[in-house]
Amino acid sequence: MVAPLVVTIMTLSQTWSDRIALAAICLSSLMFGLEISSVPVILPALETVLNGNFREIQWIMNAYTIACTTVLMATGTLADRFGRKRVFCVAILLFGITSLLCGLAQNAKILIVGRFLQGVTGGGMLVSQVAVLSHQFREAEKRSRAFGMWGIIFGIGLGFGPIIGGAIVSVSNWHQKERLMPHSCTASVW
């Protein structure tokens, strides 16, 4: 009688753990997708508010992408060495801090540095998402569902980023777009 109860409790515990992990990964992938696709829409507002020239505006966009793609392999190695979840948590917390830095930027140069640092942490977050999902969901059916959900949420972030970024800038200002990310990061790590 005790053995089936223990198996049931372990199964429920594993299901709960899987759901929490998937929710955290999906929330972080939503943030990552939003951050990539919302910025191009607000570039004209940034150019006006920050009195930036064309070159600085290009760097605001490209600093994130360059930094993100540069750290992918190195972050994967760090995740293998120090643990997937640990690297994921550190990356997402730093992503929140760098988002706050971007939201507080008062000129284009600080925003470019903030976007570069945000790209570094975003790349770490992206690699860790895949590693955590692969480790958390080992059965083929569960893994395919988890990666399917992750891909859908990431796509929603990419697809709705321009709408959300434009809406935030229309209603408030560009600083608010960046200041929302730390709250999402905190929720994802929690």
N, C-alpha and C positions, 0 to 999 in steps of 0.2 A: 504493500500500500504506500509506503513512503517513497519508493523509487519513482513511480509515476508522478507524484506530487513534486518531487525535486526536478524532474525533467520538465514539467509544466512551468514551474517557476523560472527555471533557467531559460526556457523558450520565451516566456513573456519578458524576462529581463533583456534577452538578446534582441527581441523585437523593439523594445523601448529604446535601447541603445542605438539600434540601427536607425530608428526614426529621428532621434536627436541628432545623430551624426549627419544624416541626409538633410535635415532641416538647416543645420549650420553650413554645410557645404553649399546647398542651394541658395541660401541667403548671401553667402559670400560671392557666389558666381553671379547672382543678380547685381550686386554692387560692382563687380568687375565689369560686367557688360554695360551697365549704366555709365560707368566712368569713361569707358572707351567711346561710346557713341553720343553722349550728351554734350561733350566739349565742343565738337565742331559747330554745333548750333549756336553756342554762346560766344564764339570767337568775335563776331562783330561788336557785341556788348563789351567784351574784354578790351578790344582795341580802343573803343571810345573811353571807357572808364579809366583804363590804365595808361592812356596816351601812348600806347605801344605802336611801334612801326611794324611793317609787314614781316620783317625777319623775326622779331620777337614773338609775334603771333604764331608764326610757323613753329618756332621752338616750343611754345606752350603746348602745341599739339604733339610734336614729334619727340620731345624729351620723354614723355611717358612711354611711347611705343618703343623707342630705342632702349630705354632702361629695362623695360619689361622683357623684351626678347633677349637681352644680353644675359640676364641672370637665370634663365630657365635651367640650363644644365647644371650650373653650380648649386642652385637651390635644391635640385633633385639629389645631388650628392650629399648636401647637408641633411636633407630629410632622411636619407638612408643611414647616415652616421648618427644623428642625434634624435631621430624619431619623427615620423610623419605628423603626428598630432602636435607635438611640441613646435615644430617648424611652422605648421599651419597657424597655431595660436599666436606665435610671435609675429608672423607675417601679417596676420589680420589686425593685430593690435597696432603694429607700426603703420599699417595702411590707414587706420583711423587717425593716428597722430599726424601722418603726412597729409591727410585730407584736411585736417584742421589747420595745418600750416598753410595749405593752399587757400583755404577760406579766409585766413587772416592776412594774406598777402596784400600789400598796398601798392606794389609796382610789378612790372612785368618780369624783372630779373628774379625777384623772390618767388614769383609764381612759377617760373621756369625751373628753378632749383627744387621747389616743392613738387612739381609735376614729375621731375626726374626721380626724386626719392619715392614718390607715390608709385611710379612705374616699377622701381626695384621691388618694393613690397608687394605690388600687385602680381608681378611675375612669380614671386615666392608663394603667394597665395594660390595662384593658378596651378602650379606644379603640385603643391601640397593637396589641393582638392582632389586631383586625380589619384595621388598616392593613398590618401585616406579612403576614398571610395573603393579602390582596388583591394585594400586590406580589410575594410569593414565588411564588404559583401563578397564572400568567397564562392558562394554557389552561383552557377552560371545564370540561372533565372533571376535571382535577386540582384546580381551584378548588372545584368542587362537592364532591368527596371530602374535601378539606381542611376546608371549612366544615362538612361533615357530621360529621367526626371531632371538630372543635372543639365543635360543638353537643352531641354525645353526651357528651363528657367534662365539659363545663360542666353538663349535666343530671345527670350522676352526682354531681358535687360538690354541686349543690343538693339532690338526692334523698337522698344518704347523709350530708349534713352533720349533721342532727339525731342520727342514730345514732352517728356518729363523735364528735361533740361530747359527747353524753351518755356514751358509753363512756369517753372520756378523763377526764371529770369523775368518773365512778364509780370508775375504777381509780386515778386519781391526784388531781389538782386542776385548777382552771380555768387556772392559770398555764401548765401544760404544753401546753394546746391552742394558746395563742399562741406558745409557745416553739418549736413544731414548724415554724412557717411560715418562719423565716429559713433553715432547712436546705433547704426546698423551693425558696425563692427563689434560693439559691446554686446549686442543681442546675440550675434553669431558665436562669439566666444563663450558667452554665458551658457 
